[in-house]
């Protein structure tokens, strides 16, 4: 199993997700009771062990790098994200399974996480394509992905079945290597504004 790299920013650190993170993940998800969201899967006390087992199994199989999102200053876990659907032969992957405690939504956290993940994908793993997928109903996520500079490619109908049985249609976006320098500049500028004092 290749461990996820530790990616360190100004506000957050992304580190390898561990089975021992179960209580911390549930604690972060409790900030907003995120397990009740219809359009994504966030672990609850009842589901966290299965959530972690799947993430770590995918990692062992080489198709995912799961991260705990932690505050750099304290080490507190405030969410999770991962690189997944990793296909080295095609030099592509997906950023997904991303969620943050409600207190940290609409903050600099998502911008910094995406900048670090995209930088790792394009500059270390030499990807030619990074894709992002979200529920067609999740307007906030769709807006956040569009702000990254990702290109909307279309709607995939009945793309997955959610835990409540709903057939989810998803919107797929991508960033390709030729677009990365402009996307990186935009993200760096936005992050600097968000982290500026006052």
Secondary structure, 3 states (H helix, E strand, C coil): CCCCCCEECCCEEEEECCHHHHHHHHHHHHCCCHHHCCCCCCCCCCCHHHHHHHHHHHHHCCCEEEEEEEECCCCCEEEEEEEEEEEHHHCEEEEEEEEECHHHCCCHHHHHHHHHHHHHHHHHCCCCEEEEEEECCCHHHHHHHHHHCCEEEEEEEEEEECCCCCEEEEEEEEEEHHHHHHHHHHHHHHHHHHHCCC
